Amino acid sequence: MAASVLFISSQPGEVTHTLRDLRTARQATFSAITVYSAAQTLSLGINIVYSSDRHVTHHLMPAFLPIPSIAHSLLLAAQFVRSDWLSEIIRLGTLSLNDNLSDGTSLERSFSLPPVAKFRPSFPPSLSPAWKVFKVWEPNEERLNMFMGYRFLFLQVRGRGVDAELREMVEVGGGECETFDIDEGRLKLRHVITKGKERVKQMTERGKGLVIVAEETLAIVGSDLWQAFLDEIRR
């Protein structure tokens, strides 16, 4: 069986209600996983990573949340499971061929991973009802290269930068990224938008569109200037 790459997701200890809160909340990794050594998992063909990785096959997390790291795994058609799924693999890996089958089938006898359906993450109360459906989170090859042909223009305040996980998510999906400091003004934004549209046209058959992304916090520049930027984007 091919090796599995497990991504142990870092998630907020408490479920918050906005994407911005989720990004800035203090993170905590699964403590249960630390009892296993790398030798134990590698001997079973399992490699554990603690950040998003293009080779991830299974994403370990306690709950489904609309955050970039989870979207990253959706774009890779990875499976989502709780941490006790890995615990079960380790347990089966310690069984011998002579152990009672009522305790499970030893991986030495049959290298079959525990069924994902028994170890699904939970749906937090704050999650949209439309997303409280397991099918939404199941692997779907149609998501592979989902952003191919799109160019994303991220608006930012100078010095703040764009969320690294969000940018990586776009790139994993096959999209192109560019940033623009709104401090540079409306006319410069017009030039960048025009240039971005030309770049999309140069993608020949792949070119689908220019996507402009801005967080609501950018409104700190003032209502009049922010409206001017919105008018420029809608031109």
C-alpha positions in Angstrom: 0.0 0.0 0.0 1.2 3.5 -0.8 2.4 5.7 2.1 -0.1 8.0 3.7 0.7 11.6 4.6 -1.3 12.9 7.6 -1.7 16.5 8.2 -2.5 17.3 11.9 -4.5 20.4 11.8 -4.1 23.3 14.2 -7.5 24.6 15.2 -8.8 27.1 17.8 -9.6 25.6 21.1 -13.0 27.2 21.0 -15.3 27.6 18.0 -15.6 31.3 17.0 -18.0 32.9 14.6 -16.0 34.8 12.0 -13.3 33.8 9.6 -11.1 36.6 11.0 -11.5 35.2 14.6 -10.6 31.7 13.3 -7.4 33.0 11.7 -6.2 34.9 14.7 -7.3 32.7 17.6 -4.6 30.9 19.6 -3.9 27.5 18.1 -3.6 24.1 19.7 -2.5 20.8 18.1 -3.8 17.4 19.0 -2.1 16.3 22.2 -3.0 12.7 21.8 -0.8 12.3 18.7 2.4 13.2 20.6 2.5 9.8 22.4 3.5 8.2 19.1 7.0 8.3 17.8 8.0 8.9 14.2 9.4 5.4 14.1 6.0 3.9 15.0 4.2 5.8 12.2 6.9 5.5 9.5 7.2 1.8 10.0 3.5 1.6 8.9 4.2 3.8 5.9 2.7 7.0 7.5 4.3 10.4 7.5 3.0 13.1 9.7 3.2 16.8 8.9 2.1 19.8 10.9 1.5 22.2 8.1 -0.3 22.1 4.7 1.4 19.8 2.3 0.6 18.9 -1.4 1.0 15.2 -0.6 -1.5 15.0 2.2 -3.9 12.0 1.9 -5.6 12.3 5.3 -6.3 15.5 7.4 -6.6 14.9 11.1 -8.9 17.4 12.9 -11.6 17.5 15.6 -14.2 19.5 13.7 -15.1 20.8 10.2 -14.4 24.5 9.9 -14.3 27.0 7.0 -10.6 27.9 7.3 -7.8 27.9 4.6 -5.9 24.9 5.9 -9.0 22.7 5.6 -9.9 24.2 2.2 -6.3 23.4 1.2 -7.0 19.7 1.9 -10.4 19.8 0.1 -8.5 21.0 -3.0 -6.2 18.0 -2.7 -9.1 15.5 -2.3 -7.8 14.4 1.1 -9.9 12.5 3.6 -10.9 14.2 6.9 -10.7 12.1 10.1 -10.4 12.6 13.9 -7.1 11.9 15.7 -8.4 8.6 17.1 -8.4 7.2 13.5 -4.6 7.3 13.8 -4.8 5.8 17.3 -6.7 2.9 15.8 -4.1 2.4 13.1 -1.3 2.3 15.7 -3.3 -0.2 17.8 -3.9 -2.5 14.8 -0.2 -2.2 13.9 0.7 -3.6 17.3 -1.4 -6.8 16.9 0.2 -10.0 15.9 -1.0 -12.7 13.6 -1.9 -14.8 16.6 -4.1 -12.2 18.3 -7.8 -12.8 18.6 -9.6 -11.5 15.6 -12.3 -10.0 17.9 -9.7 -7.3 18.7 -9.4 -6.4 15.0 -7.4 -7.6 12.1 -3.6 -7.1 12.4 -2.1 -4.8 9.8 0.5 -7.6 9.4 -2.3 -9.8 8.2 -4.2 -7.3 6.1 -3.0 -3.7 5.7 -6.4 -2.1 5.6 -6.9 1.3 7.1 -9.8 1.9 9.5 -13.0 3.1 7.8 -13.2 6.9 7.6 -16.9 6.9 8.2 -16.4 5.8 11.8 -13.9 8.6 12.6 -15.5 11.7 11.0 -14.9 15.1 12.6 -17.9 16.8 14.2 -20.0 19.7 13.0 -19.6 22.7 15.3 -22.9 24.6 16.1 -21.7 27.8 14.3 -21.2 26.0 11.0 -23.7 26.9 8.3 -26.5 24.2 7.9 -25.6 23.8 4.2 -22.1 22.6 5.3 -23.4 20.2 7.9 -23.5 17.5 5.3 -20.6 14.9 5.1 -20.8 14.8 1.3 -19.6 18.4 1.2 -16.3 17.3 2.9 -15.8 14.1 1.0 -12.9 13.9 -1.6 -14.0 15.2 -5.0 -11.6 15.1 -7.9 -13.5 18.0 -9.6 -11.8 20.3 -7.0 -8.4 19.4 -8.3 -7.0 22.6 -10.0 -10.2 24.3 -9.2 -8.7 27.8 -9.6 -6.8 27.0 -12.8 -7.3 29.9 -15.2 -8.1 32.4 -12.4 -5.8 35.2 -11.3 -6.4 36.5 -7.7 -5.6 40.1 -6.8 -5.3 40.5 -3.0 -5.8 44.0 -1.7 -3.8 44.7 1.4 -2.7 47.5 3.7 1.1 48.1 3.4 3.0 46.1 6.0 0.2 43.7 6.8 0.5 41.2 4.0 -1.9 38.5 2.9 -2.8 35.4 4.9 -0.1 32.9 3.9 -2.5 29.9 4.1 -5.0 31.7 2.0 -2.5 32.5 -0.7 -1.1 28.9 -0.6 -4.7 27.6 -1.0 -5.1 29.5 -4.2 -1.8 28.3 -5.6 -2.6 24.7 -4.7 -5.9 25.1 -6.6 -3.9 26.1 -9.7 -4.6 29.8 -9.5 -2.2 32.8 -9.8 -1.7 35.4 -7.1 -0.8 39.1 -6.9 -1.0 41.6 -4.2 -1.7 45.3 -4.2 -1.1 47.9 -1.4 -4.1 50.1 -1.3 -1.8 52.9 -0.1 -0.7 53.2 -3.7 -4.0 54.8 -4.7 -6.9 54.4 -7.1 -5.1 55.1 -10.3 -2.4 52.5 -9.6 -5.2 50.0 -8.8 -6.8 50.7 -12.2 -3.5 50.0 -13.9 -3.0 46.8 -11.9 -6.5 45.6 -12.7 -6.1 46.3 -16.4 -2.8 44.4 -16.4 -4.3 41.5 -14.5 -7.1 41.2 -17.1 -4.5 41.2 -19.9 -2.6 38.4 -18.1 -5.8 36.3 -17.9 -6.3 36.8 -21.7 -2.8 35.5 -22.2 -3.8 32.2 -20.6 -5.4 31.3 -23.9 -8.1 28.7 -23.3 -7.3 28.5 -19.6 -8.1 32.1 -18.9 -11.3 32.4 -16.9 -11.2 35.6 -15.0 -9.6 38.1 -12.5 -10.8 37.7 -8.9 -10.2 40.6 -6.5 -10.1 39.7 -2.8 -10.2 42.1 0.1 -11.0 41.7 3.8 -13.6 43.9 5.4 -10.8 45.3 7.7 -9.5 47.3 4.7 -12.3 49.7 5.3 -10.1 51.3 7.9 -8.7 53.5 5.1 -11.9 55.6 5.4 -15.4 55.3 3.9 -14.8 57.7 1.0 -11.5 56.2 -0.1 -12.8 52.6 0.3 -15.9 53.5 -1.8 -13.5 54.9 -4.5 -11.7 51.5 -4.6 -15.0 49.7 -4.8 -16.1 51.9 -7.7 -12.8 51.2 -9.5 -13.1 47.5 -9.1 -16.7 47.6 -10.5 -15.7 49.6 -13.6 
